[in-house]
Amino acid sequence: MKTSVMDGVNARTQLVGRNRLELLLFRLGKNQIFGINVFKVREVIKCPPLTHAPHSHPVISGLANIRGQTITIMDLSLAIGGAPLTDLAQGFTIISEYNRQIQGFLVSGVDRIVNLNWEDIKPPPVGIGRHNFLTAVTRMNDELVEIIDVEKVMGNVLGFSDEVSQSVTDSTGKDEISGCNVLVVDDSSMARKQIIRVLEQMGVEYTVAKNGREAYNILLDLIGKGKPVCEHFSMVLSDVEMPEMDGYTLTKNIKEHTELANLYVMLHSSLSGAFNENMVKKVGADNFLAKYNPDELAEQVLSVLRRKTSTRDKKAA
């Protein structure tokens, strides 16, 4: 049995800018329901034959050849601290694309696709601690749906580099970024750490918000205090998928606000491909950068900050 969940993607693009999303619901061996954004999913298939990968991370169940491509298959239950999945022959594999990589996640069962409002998606409870793998939660029919921080899972399993090349940091002039402050918006703790590490290596000041709603309130608060936002923040660097308000809606709100419209917005997301290029234009974002390459991020941010300071200095002269 094979279930394509990307059919009708053109219709789903209508969700963009309306603070809505579609989740594929699935289970990991128990009654708990989990969710993943449909736009991250290429397809759902029965668990394919797996080839053992020697010396690989324990979470990696094996490698699979799918349509001529070798794909790493991970046990998602084990990855988030649960028991390893058994009876794989009866399970499913969610083939997804994150951070420019295609991988499969083993799950015990796939439920259905649901259409939700991001306002109904909430950050995980503070009391669960910082070592959890949740990025958001919501409720459906009195059941709790947990949305996994897949970027954190992949960082733990596959590793990542957050080091900016010396050639890039050496090219960063302090005068070029003097007085610049970047508003970083991302709900993933792993992603925030990666971005902050890059900015700190360049000596760039930053302010952090954990979702679009929090970021938009920061901007509105500045307006309420009579402060020119575009002088306080040089740019907004925002994720797309976030509880309460997503990055598309945040961008749309910024660009439609008379006192925020000139604020530079770069969307930085593990959602990649031509789809995002179209959506960037639709909501009016100034740029899009697929996660996650530290040098590319540093260079893109520097390019924006240099233009910002150059314009500022010309006005001062």
C-alpha positions in Angstrom: 0.0 0.0 0.0 1.3 3.4 -0.9 -0.3 6.7 0.2 0.7 9.9 -1.5 0.1 13.0 0.7 1.4 15.5 -1.8 -1.6 15.3 -4.1 -3.4 18.6 -4.3 -0.4 20.7 -3.2 -1.5 23.5 -5.4 -4.7 23.7 -3.4 -2.7 23.7 -0.1 -0.8 26.8 -1.2 -3.9 28.7 -0.5 -3.2 28.2 3.2 -0.2 30.4 3.0 -0.6 33.8 4.7 -3.8 32.6 6.4 -2.0 31.2 9.4 -3.2 27.7 8.6 -1.4 24.4 8.1 -2.1 20.7 7.4 -0.7 18.0 9.7 -0.2 14.4 8.9 -1.1 12.5 12.1 0.7 9.3 13.1 1.5 7.1 16.0 4.7 5.6 17.5 3.6 2.4 19.0 1.3 3.7 21.7 -1.9 5.7 21.8 -0.1 9.1 21.7 -0.7 11.0 18.4 2.0 13.0 16.7 2.0 15.4 13.8 4.2 16.5 11.0 3.6 19.3 8.5 2.3 17.9 5.2 4.6 20.2 3.2 7.6 18.3 4.7 6.3 15.0 3.6 7.0 13.5 0.1 5.1 10.3 0.6 4.1 7.6 3.1 4.9 4.0 2.3 5.0 0.6 4.0 8.3 0.0 5.7 10.7 -0.9 2.8 13.5 -3.6 3.0 16.3 -2.1 5.1 20.0 -2.6 4.7 22.1 -2.4 7.9 24.5 0.5 8.0 27.6 -0.5 10.1 28.7 1.9 12.8 25.7 4.1 12.3 23.8 5.9 15.1 21.5 3.5 17.0 18.5 5.5 15.9 19.2 4.7 12.2 17.4 1.5 11.5 19.0 1.1 8.1 19.2 2.3 4.5 16.5 1.9 1.9 16.6 2.2 -1.9 13.5 4.2 -2.9 13.1 5.2 -6.5 16.8 4.8 -7.1 17.8 6.9 -4.2 19.5 5.6 -1.0 17.7 7.1 2.0 18.5 6.9 5.7 15.6 5.4 7.7 15.3 6.5 11.4 13.3 5.0 14.2 11.4 8.1 15.3 10.2 6.6 18.5 13.8 5.7 19.6 15.0 9.2 18.4 12.8 11.0 20.9 13.6 8.7 23.8 10.9 6.1 23.4 11.1 2.3 22.9 12.3 1.1 19.5 9.5 0.2 17.1 8.9 -3.5 16.6 7.1 -5.5 13.9 8.4 -3.1 11.2 6.6 -5.1 8.5 3.4 -3.7 9.8 4.7 -0.2 10.1 5.1 2.8 7.8 7.8 5.1 6.7 7.3 8.8 6.3 9.6 10.0 3.5 10.3 13.7 4.3 12.6 16.6 3.3 14.3 18.6 6.0 17.2 20.9 5.8 18.0 19.9 2.2 18.1 16.3 3.1 15.7 13.5 2.3 15.2 10.9 5.0 12.6 8.4 6.2 11.0 8.1 9.7 9.7 4.8 10.9 6.3 5.1 12.5 3.9 2.4 13.7 0.7 3.8 12.2 -0.5 6.7 10.0 -3.9 8.3 10.8 -5.0 11.1 8.6 -4.4 14.7 7.4 -6.0 17.5 9.3 -6.3 21.2 8.5 -5.6 23.5 11.5 -5.1 27.1 12.4 -1.6 27.9 13.7 -3.3 29.8 16.5 -4.5 26.5 17.8 -0.9 25.2 17.8 0.7 26.1 21.2 4.3 25.9 22.4 5.0 22.9 24.6 4.4 23.3 28.4 7.3 25.0 30.2 7.4 22.3 32.8 8.4 19.5 30.5 12.0 20.7 30.5 14.5 21.6 27.8 15.5 18.0 26.9 12.2 17.2 25.3 11.7 16.8 21.6 8.5 18.7 21.2 8.3 22.0 19.3 4.5 22.4 19.7 1.3 20.8 20.8 -2.4 21.0 20.0 -5.7 19.2 20.8 -8.0 17.4 18.5 -11.2 15.6 19.7 -9.9 15.9 23.3 -6.7 14.2 22.3 -3.2 15.8 22.7 -1.3 16.0 19.4 2.5 16.4 19.8 4.6 18.0 17.1 8.1 16.8 17.2 11.2 19.1 16.8 12.6 17.1 13.8 15.5 19.5 13.5 16.6 18.6 17.0 16.2 14.9 16.1 18.3 15.3 13.0 20.9 17.3 14.8 21.3 14.6 17.4 21.4 11.8 14.9 23.2 13.2 11.9 25.1 16.0 13.6 25.6 19.5 12.2 28.2 22.2 12.0 27.5 25.7 13.3 31.0 27.0 12.6 31.4 29.9 10.1 34.4 29.7 7.8 37.3 32.0 8.9 37.2 33.6 5.4 33.7 34.7 6.1 34.3 36.0 9.6 37.5 37.7 8.5 35.5 39.6 5.9 33.1 41.0 8.5 34.0 44.6 9.3 32.8 45.9 12.6 31.8 49.2 11.0 29.7 47.3 8.5 27.5 45.8 11.3 27.7 48.5 13.9 24.4 49.2 15.5 22.7 46.3 13.7 20.2 44.1 15.5 18.6 41.0 13.9 15.2 39.8 15.2 15.6 35.9 15.1 12.3 34.0 15.1 12.3 30.3 15.4 10.4 27.8 17.6 13.1 25.0 17.4 15.6 25.2 20.3 18.2 23.5 18.1 17.6 26.0 15.2 17.9 29.0 17.5 21.2 27.8 18.9 22.5 27.3 15.4 21.5 30.8 14.2 22.7 32.5 17.4 26.0 30.7 17.1 26.4 32.1 13.6 25.5 35.7 14.6 27.8 35.6 17.6 30.8 34.5 15.4 30.2 37.6 13.3 29.6 39.9 16.2 26.1 40.7 15.3 23.6 41.7 18.0 20.3 39.8 18.1 16.9 39.6 19.7 15.1 36.2 20.0 11.4 35.3 19.6 10.1 31.8 19.8 7.2 32.2 17.3 5.6 34.7 15.0 3.1 36.0 17.5 5.9 36.8 20.0 8.0 38.5 17.3 5.0 40.6 16.0 4.2 41.7 19.5 7.9 42.9 19.9 7.5 45.0 16.8 4.1 46.4 17.8 5.5 47.2 21.3 8.3 49.3 19.7 5.7 51.2 17.6 3.6 51.8 20.7 6.6 53.3 22.4 7.2 55.6 19.5 10.4 54.0 18.4 11.3 53.7 14.7 11.3 49.9 14.2 13.6 49.9 11.1 16.2 51.7 13.1 16.0 49.3 16.0 16.0 46.1 13.9 18.0 45.8 10.7 16.2 42.7 9.6 13.9 39.8 10.6 15.2 36.3 10.2 12.2 34.0 10.6 11.4 30.3 10.5 8.2 29.4 8.6 6.6 26.7 10.8 5.8 28.1 14.3 3.0 27.8 16.8 0.4 30.6 17.2 1.6 32.5 14.1 3.7 31.1 11.3 6.4 32.9 9.4 4.3 33.5 6.3 1.6 35.2 8.4 4.3 37.2 10.3 5.7 38.4 7.0 2.3 39.3 5.6 1.5 41.3 8.7 4.8 43.1 8.6 4.5 44.0 5.0 0.9 45.2 5.3 1.7 47.4 8.3 2.5 51.0 7.3 5.2 51.4 9.9 6.8 48.0 9.3 6.6 47.6 5.6 10.2 48.6 4.9 11.5 46.1 7.4 13.7 43.5 5.7 12.3 39.9 6.2 14.3 36.8 5.3 12.5 33.5 5.7 14.8 30.7 6.9 13.2 27.3 6.8 13.8 23.6 6.5 10.9 23.7 4.1 12.8 23.9 0.8 12.2 23.8 -2.9 10.3 25.8 -5.6 7.2 25.8 -3.4 8.8 28.2 -1.0 10.1 30.5 -3.7 6.5 31.0 -4.8 5.3 31.5 -1.3 8.0 34.1 -0.5 6.7 36.2 -3.4 3.1 35.7 -2.3 3.6 37.1 1.2 6.1 39.7 0.2 9.2 38.4 2.0 12.5 39.9 0.8 14.4 36.7 0.6 14.3 32.9 1.4 17.2 30.8 2.6 16.9 27.0 3.0 18.3 25.6 6.3 21.0 25.0 7.3 24.4 26.1 6.0 26.3 28.4 8.4 28.4 30.1 5.7 25.4 30.8 3.5 23.5 32.2 6.5 26.4 34.4 7.5 26.9 35.7 4.0 23.2 36.4 3.5 22.9 38.3 6.8 26.1 40.2 6.2 24.9 41.3 2.7 21.7 42.7 4.2 23.5 44.4 7.1 26.0 46.0 4.8 23.3 47.5 2.7 21.5 48.7 5.8 24.6 50.5 7.3 25.6 51.9 3.9 22.2 53.5 3.5 22.3 54.7 7.1 25.7 56.3 6.6 24.7 58.0 3.4 21.7 59.6 5.1 23.9 60.7 8.0 26.4 62.3 5.6 
